[in-house]
Amino acid sequence: MIPANSKIKQTTVEKIAKRYHVGGSTAASWTLEETFPPCLDKGWGKTQLYDEAAVDEWVLEHKPEAWVAAHPKQKEKATALPAGGPRDLLPLRHIGVLEGRFLSRESTPVATLRTYISRGVLARPDRRAGDGGQPEVTEDMWFRKTAYDYITRPRRVRRKTGKSDAERQEPSEFLQRYFEESPGLLTLEQIAELDGREHGREPTALSTLDNYISQGKLARPDRKPNDGKTPEVDEPMWKPETALPYLCRPGSRRGAPKPSQEEGAEVEPSEFLQRYFEESPGLLTLEKIAELDGREQGRAKPTALSTLKVYISQGKLARPDRKPNDGKTPEVDEPMWKPETALPFLATPRQAKKASSAAPVEGELREPSKALKRHFERNPGLLLTLEKIAELDGREQGRAKPTALSTMRAYRSRGLLAPPDRLPNDGKTPEVDEPMWKPETALPYLLRPLGRRGAASKSDQ
């Protein structure tokens, strides 16, 4: 029972979950732990009431990541090691909790700590059950000084490689931070994830990594099941220094050319892009870039995501500004680009620029046939669909049937037919539900020189 004049600030499981940005079930599971502050009383509807200050202290010690989320400006307080006497006794699991807290990550598993003991990274216990010391202990225990010497040890990654220094690449900040915080053995799945994140894409396929192992690009594992070493492992495992030469391989991360600022300055964004970024100035997903690129390049469908990933690896599209778990706010759950980062790529007319030499110049154009003149006189300013251009082109080329749409799309991709003037959902009026061309845009294609790309016309005869 809480006294009527009590100054204790009360909290509930629901409030705890909201305060520490966790789910209700997670907060409820905390209350079941032995060390969690006891329930003070039950409120309306038998809601359990807790001392908020006591809960704060408990979360600070046992769930530092959640505490930091609720107190982002006091992170140092959560990562500081608790004060105490140098000969205070600490069990192995508590050392794991303190190390995770010190490094602002999850607690180090006891199994991982035991591997560090066998490798000499963490000293063997100062006290053991039945050793006759005082006070009596029932499990392995370490002095606080021994534990803190381990937790605060210098961390660095050493690489073993037979390649010359000129060919070596230093680990990125992401890899350095990862291996400082997680110095244990790596599974193949972890290497796949690290390799994908290091190069701004999805995790590398395990089948690809198997091929790299067979080719010698990724070293063979340091540990295998039933290899007689301790601790036992149930799958192939790699030491960080063994995997690093592969993750930092030359040409994979920094070999791709970066987009040129001068090239970006030469192209102006279209009215559509200017209007879009004025109305939607936020971050862009890869799917949104694909959609914008498809429209900007005159295609009915978005650019394939696999194509965009190739452009990223080639440096044509810059790498994302934000990634999941990059420590920035707001949090993102997929790679994201700032508009100014994506704009140089989107504003570059890749297809038309590539095929511009194939487009007929003004001096080479033929005179329109009587049939074509008659069509434009009867339909002045009327927008043309791709089907209508194909029909007119077939007549101009003296064929009984329209030009095949697949052929028209090929001409479009090669730059012989200019990009459409209108696209669906481009914000202009009247709305259109398919790509459309102005007559003056389609005319250079329809009047291209005969003999070079078409049979002699019979429409004038």
C-alpha positions as CSV (number, residue, x, y, z in Angstrom):
1,M,0.0,0.0,0.0
2,I,1.3,3.4,-0.9
3,P,0.8,6.1,1.8
4,A,-1.5,8.9,0.9
5,N,1.2,11.6,1.4
6,S,3.9,9.6,-0.5
7,K,6.0,11.6,-3.0
8,I,6.9,8.4,-5.0
9,K,6.2,9.0,-8.7
10,Q,4.2,5.9,-9.9
11,T,4.4,4.2,-13.2
12,T,2.8,1.3,-15.0
13,V,3.9,-1.4,-17.5
14,E,2.1,0.6,-20.2
15,K,4.0,3.8,-19.2
16,I,7.3,1.9,-19.0
17,A,6.9,0.6,-22.5
18,K,6.1,4.1,-23.8
19,R,8.9,5.8,-21.9
20,Y,11.6,3.3,-23.1
21,H,10.2,2.8,-26.7
22,V,9.7,-0.9,-26.3
23,G,6.6,-3.2,-26.8
24,G,4.2,-3.9,-24.0
25,S,5.2,-7.5,-23.9
26,T,8.9,-6.6,-23.5
27,A,8.1,-4.2,-20.7
28,A,6.0,-6.9,-19.0
29,S,8.9,-9.4,-19.3
30,W,11.2,-7.0,-17.5
31,T,8.9,-7.0,-14.5
32,L,9.3,-10.8,-14.2
33,E,13.1,-10.5,-13.8
34,E,14.4,-11.1,-10.2
35,T,16.2,-7.8,-9.9
36,F,13.3,-5.7,-11.2
37,P,11.8,-3.3,-8.6
38,P,8.9,-4.8,-6.7
39,C,5.3,-3.8,-7.3
40,L,4.2,-1.1,-4.9
41,D,0.5,-1.5,-5.2
42,K,-2.3,-2.2,-7.6
43,G,-4.4,0.6,-9.1
44,W,-7.6,0.8,-11.0
45,G,-8.4,-2.5,-12.7
46,K,-5.6,-4.2,-10.7
47,T,-3.0,-2.3,-12.7
48,Q,0.4,-2.9,-11.1
49,L,2.2,0.3,-9.9
50,Y,6.0,0.7,-9.7
51,D,8.4,3.4,-8.4
52,E,9.4,5.3,-11.6
53,A,12.8,6.3,-10.1
54,A,13.6,2.7,-9.1
55,V,12.6,1.5,-12.6
56,D,14.9,4.2,-14.1
57,E,17.8,3.0,-12.1
58,W,17.1,-0.7,-13.0
59,V,16.8,0.1,-16.7
60,L,20.1,2.1,-16.6
61,E,21.9,-0.9,-15.1
62,H,20.3,-3.8,-16.9
63,K,18.9,-2.3,-20.2
64,P,21.3,0.5,-21.1
65,E,20.2,0.6,-24.8
66,A,16.6,1.3,-23.7
67,W,17.8,3.8,-21.2
68,V,19.7,5.7,-23.9
69,A,16.6,5.7,-26.1
70,A,14.7,7.5,-23.4
71,H,17.7,9.8,-22.4
72,P,19.6,10.4,-25.7
73,K,21.5,13.4,-24.3
74,Q,22.8,11.3,-21.4
75,K,24.4,8.4,-23.3
76,E,27.7,8.8,-21.3
77,K,25.9,7.9,-18.1
78,A,24.7,4.6,-19.6
79,T,28.1,3.7,-21.0
80,A,30.0,4.5,-17.8
81,L,31.0,1.5,-15.8
82,P,29.5,1.4,-12.2
83,A,31.9,2.4,-9.4
84,G,32.9,-0.2,-6.8
85,G,35.8,-1.8,-5.0
86,P,38.5,-3.4,-7.1
87,R,38.0,-6.8,-5.3
88,D,34.2,-6.8,-5.7
89,L,33.1,-10.1,-7.1
90,L,31.3,-10.3,-10.5
91,P,29.8,-13.4,-12.2
92,L,30.5,-14.0,-15.9
93,R,27.0,-13.1,-17.0
94,H,27.3,-9.7,-15.3
95,I,30.6,-9.0,-17.0
96,G,28.7,-9.6,-20.3
97,V,26.0,-7.2,-19.3
98,L,28.6,-4.5,-18.4
99,E,30.6,-5.0,-21.6
100,G,27.4,-4.6,-23.7
101,R,26.5,-1.4,-21.7
102,F,30.1,0.0,-22.1
103,L,29.9,-0.6,-25.9
104,S,26.2,0.5,-26.2
105,R,25.1,-2.8,-27.6
106,E,23.5,-6.1,-26.5
107,S,25.1,-8.0,-23.6
108,T,28.0,-10.2,-24.6
109,P,26.8,-13.9,-24.4
110,V,28.3,-16.1,-21.8
111,A,29.3,-18.6,-24.5
112,T,31.3,-15.9,-26.2
113,L,33.0,-14.8,-23.0
114,R,34.1,-18.4,-22.4
115,T,35.9,-18.4,-25.8
116,Y,37.7,-15.2,-24.7
117,I,38.8,-17.0,-21.5
118,S,40.2,-19.9,-23.6
119,R,42.0,-17.5,-25.9
120,G,43.4,-15.5,-22.9
121,V,41.5,-12.3,-23.8
122,L,39.6,-12.5,-20.5
123,A,41.6,-13.7,-17.5
124,R,40.6,-16.9,-15.8
125,P,38.3,-16.5,-12.7
126,D,39.8,-15.1,-9.6
127,R,37.5,-17.2,-7.4
128,R,36.0,-20.6,-8.0
129,A,33.5,-22.7,-6.1
130,G,35.1,-24.6,-3.2
131,D,38.4,-22.7,-3.3
132,G,38.3,-22.0,0.4
133,G,38.3,-18.3,0.0
134,Q,36.0,-15.8,1.7
135,P,33.2,-15.0,1.0
136,E,32.3,-18.5,-0.2
137,V,31.2,-18.6,-3.9
138,T,29.1,-21.1,-5.8
139,E,30.3,-20.2,-9.3
140,D,33.2,-18.7,-11.1
141,M,33.8,-15.1,-10.1
142,W,36.0,-12.3,-11.2
143,F,37.3,-9.2,-9.3
144,R,35.9,-6.0,-10.5
145,K,39.4,-4.8,-11.5
146,T,40.0,-8.0,-13.6
147,A,36.6,-7.5,-15.3
148,Y,37.1,-3.8,-16.0
149,D,40.6,-4.4,-17.4
150,Y,39.0,-6.8,-19.9
151,I,36.1,-4.5,-20.8
152,T,38.3,-1.4,-21.3
153,R,41.1,-3.2,-23.2
154,P,42.3,-1.6,-26.4
155,R,40.5,-2.9,-29.4
156,R,41.8,-3.1,-32.9
157,V,41.5,-5.3,-35.9
158,R,44.6,-7.0,-37.4
159,R,44.6,-8.2,-40.9
160,K,46.5,-11.1,-42.3
161,T,47.0,-11.0,-46.1
162,G,49.7,-11.9,-48.5
163,K,49.0,-8.9,-50.7
164,S,51.2,-5.9,-50.9
165,D,50.5,-2.8,-48.9
166,A,49.7,-0.9,-52.1
167,E,46.8,-3.3,-52.7
168,R,45.4,-3.2,-49.2
169,Q,42.4,-1.2,-48.3
170,E,41.7,0.0,-44.7
171,P,38.5,-1.2,-43.2
172,S,35.6,1.4,-43.3
173,E,34.5,3.1,-40.2
174,F,31.5,0.7,-40.1
175,L,33.7,-2.4,-40.2
176,Q,36.1,-1.0,-37.6
177,R,33.3,-0.2,-35.3
178,Y,31.6,-3.6,-35.8
179,F,34.8,-5.6,-35.1
180,E,35.7,-3.5,-32.0
181,E,32.2,-4.2,-30.6
182,S,31.9,-7.8,-31.8
183,P,35.4,-9.3,-31.9
184,G,34.1,-13.0,-32.0
185,L,34.0,-15.6,-34.7
186,L,31.8,-14.9,-37.8
187,T,29.4,-17.3,-39.5
188,L,29.0,-17.2,-43.3
189,E,25.6,-15.5,-42.9
190,Q,27.3,-12.7,-40.9
191,I,30.0,-12.3,-43.6
192,A,27.2,-12.1,-46.2
193,E,25.4,-9.4,-44.3
194,L,28.6,-7.4,-43.6
195,D,29.6,-7.6,-47.2
196,G,26.2,-6.3,-48.4
197,R,26.1,-3.5,-45.9
198,E,29.7,-2.5,-46.7
199,H,28.8,-2.2,-50.4
200,G,25.3,-0.6,-50.0
201,R,23.2,-3.5,-51.1
202,E,21.4,-6.6,-49.9
203,P,23.4,-9.4,-48.2
204,T,25.7,-11.3,-50.6
205,A,24.2,-14.6,-51.7
206,L,25.6,-17.6,-49.8
207,S,26.1,-19.4,-53.1
208,T,28.2,-16.5,-54.2
209,L,30.4,-16.7,-51.1
210,D,30.8,-20.4,-51.6
211,N,32.1,-19.7,-55.1
212,Y,34.5,-17.0,-53.7
213,I,35.8,-19.6,-51.2
214,S,36.5,-22.1,-54.0
215,Q,38.2,-19.3,-56.0
216,G,40.3,-18.3,-53.0
217,K,38.8,-14.8,-52.8
218,L,37.4,-15.6,-49.3
219,A,39.7,-17.6,-47.1
220,R,38.5,-21.0,-45.9
221,P,37.0,-21.0,-42.4
222,D,39.2,-21.1,-39.3
223,R,36.8,-23.4,-37.4
224,K,34.6,-26.3,-38.5
225,P,32.2,-28.7,-36.6
226,N,34.0,-31.6,-34.8
227,D,37.5,-30.1,-35.5
228,G,38.6,-31.0,-31.9
229,K,39.1,-27.4,-30.8
230,T,37.2,-25.5,-28.1
231,P,34.7,-24.2,-27.8
232,E,32.8,-26.5,-30.2
233,V,31.1,-24.9,-33.2
234,D,28.1,-26.3,-35.1
235,E,28.9,-24.6,-38.4
236,P,32.0,-23.1,-40.3
237,M,33.3,-20.0,-38.6
238,W,35.8,-17.3,-39.5
239,K,38.0,-15.1,-37.4
240,P,37.6,-11.3,-38.2
241,E,41.2,-11.0,-39.4
242,T,40.6,-13.9,-41.8
243,A,37.4,-12.4,-43.3
244,L,38.7,-8.8,-43.5
245,P,40.9,-9.1,-46.7
246,Y,37.7,-10.3,-48.5
247,L,35.5,-7.5,-47.1
248,C,38.2,-4.9,-47.9
249,R,39.1,-6.4,-51.3
250,P,40.5,-3.8,-53.8
251,G,38.1,-2.4,-56.4
252,S,34.9,-3.7,-54.6
253,R,34.2,-0.7,-52.4
254,R,36.2,2.2,-53.8
255,G,37.0,1.1,-57.3
256,A,33.7,2.4,-58.9
257,P,34.0,5.9,-60.2
258,K,32.0,8.5,-58.4
259,P,29.5,10.7,-60.2
260,S,31.2,13.8,-61.5
261,Q,30.1,17.1,-60.1
262,E,30.8,18.7,-63.4
263,E,28.5,16.2,-65.2
264,G,25.8,16.9,-62.6
265,A,26.2,20.7,-63.3
266,E,25.7,20.2,-67.0
267,V,22.2,18.8,-66.8
268,E,19.1,20.7,-65.6
269,P,16.3,18.8,-64.0
270,S,13.1,18.7,-66.0
271,E,10.0,20.6,-64.9
272,F,8.5,17.4,-63.7
273,L,11.5,16.7,-61.3
274,Q,11.6,20.4,-60.2
275,R,7.9,20.3,-59.3
276,Y,8.2,16.9,-57.6
277,F,11.1,17.9,-55.3
278,E,9.4,21.2,-54.5
279,E,6.3,19.3,-53.4
280,S,8.1,16.3,-51.8
281,P,11.5,17.4,-50.4
282,G,12.0,14.4,-48.1
283,L,14.3,11.3,-48.4
284,L,13.9,8.9,-51.4
285,T,13.8,5.1,-51.3
286,L,15.3,3.1,-54.1
287,E,11.8,2.2,-55.3
288,K,10.9,5.9,-55.6
289,I,14.1,6.7,-57.5
290,A,13.2,3.8,-59.9
291,E,9.8,5.3,-60.4
292,L,11.1,8.8,-61.0
293,D,13.8,7.6,-63.3
294,G,11.4,5.6,-65.4
295,R,9.2,8.6,-65.9
296,E,12.2,10.9,-66.6
297,Q,13.6,8.5,-69.2
298,G,10.2,8.3,-71.0
299,R,9.4,4.7,-70.0
300,A,6.0,3.4,-68.9
301,K,7.5,1.4,-66.1
302,P,10.0,2.1,-63.3
303,T,13.6,1.3,-63.8
304,A,14.4,-2.2,-62.5
305,L,15.9,-2.2,-59.0
306,S,18.6,-4.6,-60.2
307,T,19.6,-2.0,-62.8
308,L,19.8,0.8,-60.2
309,K,22.0,-1.4,-58.0
310,V,24.4,-1.8,-61.0
311,Y,24.4,1.9,-61.5
312,I,25.3,2.3,-57.8
313,S,28.2,-0.1,-58.1
314,Q,29.3,1.8,-61.3
315,G,29.1,5.2,-59.4
316,K,26.4,6.5,-61.8
317,L,24.0,6.7,-58.8
318,A,25.6,7.8,-55.6
319,R,25.5,5.6,-52.5
320,P,22.6,6.2,-50.1
321,D,22.9,9.0,-47.5
322,R,21.1,6.9,-44.8
323,K,21.1,3.2,-43.9
324,P,19.3,1.2,-41.2
325,N,21.0,1.4,-37.8
326,D,23.3,4.2,-38.8
327,G,22.7,6.0,-35.5
328,K,21.1,9.0,-37.1
329,T,17.6,10.4,-36.6
330,P,15.0,9.8,-37.7
331,E,15.6,6.1,-38.0
332,V,15.2,4.4,-41.4
333,D,14.4,0.8,-42.2
334,E,15.9,0.8,-45.7
335,P,18.6,2.7,-47.7
336,M,17.5,6.3,-48.4
337,W,18.8,9.1,-50.6
338,K,18.6,12.9,-50.2
339,P,17.0,14.6,-53.3
340,E,20.3,16.5,-54.1
341,T,22.2,13.2,-54.0
342,A,19.8,11.4,-56.5
343,L,19.3,14.4,-58.8
344,P,22.5,14.2,-60.8
345,F,21.6,10.7,-61.8
346,L,17.9,11.4,-62.5
347,A,18.6,14.5,-64.5
348,T,21.0,12.7,-66.8
349,P,19.3,11.6,-70.1
350,R,21.3,8.3,-70.3
351,Q,19.4,6.7,-73.2
352,A,19.0,9.7,-75.5
353,K,22.6,10.9,-74.8
354,K,24.0,7.5,-75.7
355,A,22.2,7.3,-79.0
356,S,22.1,11.0,-80.0
357,S,24.5,10.4,-82.9
358,A,21.8,8.1,-84.5
359,A,19.1,10.7,-84.5
360,P,18.7,12.5,-87.9
361,V,19.9,16.1,-88.1
362,E,17.6,18.8,-89.4
363,G,19.4,19.1,-92.8
364,E,18.8,15.4,-93.5
365,L,15.1,15.4,-93.0
366,R,12.8,14.6,-95.9
367,E,9.7,16.6,-97.0
368,P,6.6,15.1,-95.5
369,S,4.4,13.1,-97.8
370,K,1.0,14.4,-98.9
371,A,-0.7,11.9,-96.6
372,L,1.3,13.1,-93.6
373,K,0.7,16.7,-94.4
374,R,-3.0,16.0,-94.7
375,H,-3.0,14.3,-91.3
376,F,-1.4,17.1,-89.5
377,E,-3.6,19.7,-91.2
378,R,-6.7,17.9,-90.1
379,N,-5.4,17.3,-86.5
380,P,-3.4,20.4,-85.6
381,G,-1.6,20.1,-82.2
382,L,-3.2,16.7,-81.4
383,L,-1.0,14.6,-79.2
384,L,0.2,11.3,-80.7
385,T,0.2,7.9,-79.0
386,L,3.0,5.4,-79.9
387,E,0.4,3.4,-81.8
388,K,-0.5,6.4,-84.0
389,I,3.2,7.2,-84.7
390,A,3.6,3.5,-85.6
391,E,0.6,3.8,-88.0
392,L,1.9,7.0,-89.6
393,D,5.4,5.6,-89.9
394,G,4.2,2.5,-91.7
395,R,2.5,4.6,-94.3
396,E,5.5,6.9,-94.7
397,Q,7.7,3.8,-95.2
398,G,5.3,2.4,-97.9
399,R,4.2,-0.6,-95.8
400,A,0.7,-1.9,-95.6
401,K,0.9,-2.4,-91.8
402,P,2.0,-0.1,-89.0
403,T,5.6,-0.4,-87.7
404,A,5.7,-3.0,-84.9
405,L,5.5,-1.4,-81.4
406,S,8.5,-3.5,-80.3
407,T,10.5,-1.8,-83.1
408,M,9.2,1.6,-82.1
409,R,10.3,1.0,-78.5
410,A,13.7,-0.1,-79.8
411,Y,14.0,3.1,-81.8
412,R,13.0,5.0,-78.7
413,S,15.7,3.4,-76.6
414,R,18.3,4.2,-79.4
415,G,17.3,7.8,-79.5
416,L,15.8,7.7,-83.0
417,L,12.4,8.7,-81.6
418,A,12.6,11.5,-79.0
419,P,11.2,10.9,-75.4
420,P,7.5,11.5,-75.0
421,D,6.3,15.0,-74.1
422,R,3.6,13.7,-71.8
423,L,3.5,10.8,-69.3
424,P,0.8,9.5,-67.0
425,N,0.6,11.3,-63.6
426,D,3.0,14.1,-64.8
427,G,0.8,16.7,-63.2
428,K,-0.1,18.4,-66.5
429,T,-3.5,18.9,-68.0
430,P,-5.3,17.3,-69.7
431,E,-4.3,14.0,-67.9
432,V,-3.0,11.2,-70.1
433,D,-3.0,7.5,-69.4
434,E,-0.1,6.6,-71.7
435,P,3.1,8.3,-73.1
436,M,2.1,10.9,-75.7
437,W,4.1,12.9,-78.3
438,K,3.6,16.4,-79.8
439,P,3.6,16.4,-83.6
440,E,6.7,18.5,-83.8
441,T,8.5,16.0,-81.5
442,A,7.6,12.9,-83.6
443,L,8.2,14.6,-87.0
444,P,12.0,14.2,-87.1
445,Y,11.6,10.5,-86.6
446,L,8.8,10.2,-89.3
447,L,10.9,12.3,-91.8
448,R,14.2,10.5,-91.2
449,P,16.1,9.9,-94.5
450,L,15.0,6.9,-96.5
451,G,17.4,4.3,-97.7
452,R,19.3,4.5,-94.4
453,R,16.5,3.2,-92.2
454,G,13.5,2.5,-94.5
455,A,12.4,1.5,-98.0
456,A,11.4,4.1,-100.6
457,S,8.0,5.6,-99.8
458,K,5.1,4.9,-102.1
459,S,2.8,7.3,-100.3
460,D,3.6,10.2,-102.7
461,Q,3.2,8.1,-105.8
